[in-house]
Amino acid sequence: MSASTTTAKKSAAPHRMQGALFMPIGDEGRAELVERRLSEAITGGHLRAGERLPAEQDLARTLGVAPVTVREALGVLRERGLIVTRRGRNGGSFVAEGADPLVFARQAVQSSSRLALRDLGAHYAAITVGAVRLAARRADQAEATALVARIDRAEESDLGAWRRTLDDVQVELVALSQSARLTREQMKLQSEMSPYLRLIDGDPQSRLVLRSHLRDAAVAVSEGDATAAGTAIEEFVTRAVHDLVVMQSEI
């Protein structure tokens, strides 16, 4: 197995969206970027209400920034009401109970223009379509088939868990391209797109249509059909953007 294959598989490990969240920021490690990354994870539902954040020192080390930068970012998140900090033996910073991803998603749709929503969809499609086409050429059939089964097992009773599962599947599909760069980019895009998809999930028909398109993409990858895989993702994005534009007019 090549080094790039190994890296891509590691990128698709459990808690993949949180894996993207804690990737190093590097030289651009300013408090605003740390705050934005954590904020997007909370508003997207990848860090759930009551969940404990890593300790400041751990966050600083994994994000590649100074502890004071993390401390400043957490202060902003506290002011915004997204996290609470408790002292004592079992203390630390926790996602606030009132941090509802659906509320944030509605606000984001309402404040976005139709052009911005379509541009987000175009960016998402450009990366994801190319990646799944590559995955169809490179993927191990058994791994792709396992993703189809995972989609089929997704439970609608908990829409938060449903969205996390389908987000992970999309990242894993891209990881089958055996490209670490594409996988990292997909993780970032999935984190940005997820709050909008979570909002769409509230409509049963739209939810099942999106799952169907994703399943078609996974099946196509398992069959080595690059054209069908790309077409399925294009249909996925087209439907998602359409639903968001309709939703925006109704909010």
PyMOL commands that set and color helices and strands:
alter all, ss='L'
color gray80, all
select helices_A, chain A and resi 3-11+16-21+26-28+31-43+56-63+67-79+101-111+114-138+141-153+159-175+180-200+204-222+226-250
alter helices_A, ss='H'
color red, helices_A
select strands_A, chain A and resi 83-86+92-95
alter strands_A, ss='S'
color yellow, strands_A
deselect
rebuild
show_as cartoon
